[in-house]
Amino acid sequence: MLEVDYVADKYARVIELFRSVHDQLESWDDARFQKEEVSYKLAAVKKFAELLGKETFSDLLTRKSFDEILDRARKVGASSGLLYNSAPCPGTTRLGRLRRRRISSPRSSRR
């Protein structure tokens, strides 16, 4: 039960933080919410699909084009703010360490 309680506490905290930022939100279709929280994420999903969709990613992986995969992931991250290179923000994923060197094989990416 401890895990369930922990998750419930975290969920309650997320709701509390969300409401503190979006206290005037009346529906998920609220224009301000769509502009600040939804539209740029949808654009990032679209860009990701264009640059690293399933077939493209599979092809790049088959050709061992690891640097190209990372470059494309960085392009998506740079355009959306969902990836970061240095100081993290909540909800982001760190790619900064990968930026400092090129990757020539899967083994080198595990360092």
Sequence and secondary structure as in RCSB ss.txt:
>XXXX:A:sequence
MLEVDYVADKYARVIELFRSVHDQLESWDDARFQKEEVSYKLAAVKKFAELLGKETFSDLLTRKSFDEILDRARK
VGASSGLLYNSAPCPGTTRLGRLRRRRISSPRSSRR
>XXXX:A:secstr
 HHHHHHHHHHHHHHHHHHHH TT  STT HHHIIIIIHHHHHHHHHHHHHH HHHHHHHHHTT HHHHHHHHHH
HHHHHSSEESSS  TT EE HHHHTS   STTGGG 
